[in-house]
Amino acid sequence: MHIGQAHLLLSTPSLSVSSANLSFGHLICKKGSQRASEQAEMFLQRGSRLLQRQLRTSQATVRVALGRKGGNGTSSIGVITTAAPATGRWFTESRRLCALKPVLLADIGEGIVECEVIQWFVEPGARVEEFSPLCEVQSDKASVEITSRFTGTVKKLYYEAGEMAKVGKPFVDIDIDIEAGEEAEVPAASAPKQEPQPQQHQQQQQQQQQQEQPPVMASKPKQKGPMATLATPAVRHLSRELGVDIADIDGSGKGGRVLKEDILKFVQGREAAASTSATSATPSSQLHHPPPPDGSAAVQTETRVPLSQTQHMMFKTMTRSLTIPHFLYADEVDFSDLVSLRGRLNKVLARSAGHDDLQPAKLSYLPFIIKAVSLALYQFPILNARVDAGTDAGDRPSVVLRSQHNIGVAMDTPQGLLVPVIKNVGALNIVAIAAELVRLQALAQAGKLTPGDMAGGTITVSNIGNIGGTYLSPVIVEREVAILGIGRMRTVPAFDENDAVVKKHVCNFSWSADHRVVDGATMARAADVVRRVVEEPDVMVMHLR
């Protein structure tokens, strides 16, 4: 019977310890290679923890081969001390078990297929926790912060800031922690003397160390704080207009957040420094020359500027809206009684200021107009509808009459034109409508409108009069059939019922309607209801709910 010594090299994809030519000891094989194989299988079943302890404490290299038969037919025991085979797999040290997980961009609003990446809060190699912010995106004119669903390490960013990300597609890869085991290191004092390692294993160690080092983004500037590039869309818009890199500014907000005041202060300091350097570099003989005439120093050049996310959304929406056959209707409305009523109500609100946080400080004319439109929709529900053209060739077009009066209000914001929606106006009074207007305006100016604030509109009101203009031709919003444009209020002389000249406050209302389902007579009657309610606000009070 041949008695040999077997050397067992084990390799498993889930365990690895960084040392060369480790062994488990000597297995005495008394029944040949079959017995050695059975013992090896039993040894593998002991579990990963026992293997790790044994592998960390073993540092010596033992190379044993099976005994070979001698030339004279007698048995002999031969020990071969050759190097380990080049094809063997070795144990290397791994901190934890990981799995690469591509994270898909979820749907953040109905009908949204793409959105713009505003900024990243992480970079490849960064450690992220569950629910920690990954990036900020803007879709359908609303910005949303995307958080991580996993805990792990960021491996890849699929998009740069400013690029369009597709909904349902991967936008970041995260190496997810499967086993959060703590690292167990052998103390240096108890470590046995290590023998020289083969050159091949040294190369493998160097390659492994290079792979474990996180990649560095050479083009990304060094951040000055944990939230150095965190700012509202309004602040980012201001920085782009002033030509300022927001990463160069030390934010004074919470956690280094960049505020509007930080950008203005940075620009003032930059202009002061540029003025000082220009003055010192200018000869004294040139300081007394008069400035050139207006326009002579400015040189206009042709420049291609890409559309912002808000402009891009408006481009697509208005292109589709202009496929609707519009017709226009304009009327003049007397605001004199409403001006008087509004003045009295604002005095009441001023006396009760501070008692209710949800109560607005004062009323504008817009809540009264919005309520007047809602009262007219009860008599003309066709204006609160949407057109269903039918998807199949055999389907006849139809009109869907909506149950609630969700009135969109066009607003001018730093990001561009936004249309948030006041829900269920029919169930609100004037003060509640005004409070909701204040809330939506504050969110719009800060760039914090959510997709829910923008969705579900049934008819739109656009008040261009607070900027200027008497008449306008508004464009119908997609999935609606009518829109009201409000011009600037004017004070004009007029004759009363006694032919006496009096002062009146008048304003022009300009309507646009979908001529496929709304005819001119219907639009004129509905506009007349709105006019009478505004001119006689007592009627509005009678119909409040």
FENURPE-V13924 format. One line per field, one symbol per residue. psi: psi as a letter, one per 40 degrees, with the letter a starting at -180 (. if undefined). A space follows every 50 residues. Layout:
psi=???
//
This chain:
psi=hhhihhhhhihieeihhgiifiieahhhhefaddddddddddddeeiddd ddddddeheihhhhiiiihideeiiihhhhgiiiideihihihhdihihh hhhihiheiheheiihhdiieiiheihiiheihdihihiffhhhhhihei hahhdhheiiheihihheiheihhhhhdhfiihhihiddehihiihiidd ddddddddddddhiihhdehihieidfdehiidddddddddefhhdeehh ieahfehhidddddddddddddddddddddehideedehiiiiheddhhh ihhhhiiidddddddddddddeehhiiihiihhheddddddddddddddd dehedhdehidihadddddddddddddddgedefiihhehdidehiiihh hidighhihhihideahigihhifddeiaddddddddddddddddefehi ddeeieidiihhgededihdiigihhiieieiihhhaihihiiihaeefi hihihiihhhihihedehiddddddddddddddddgedddddei.
//
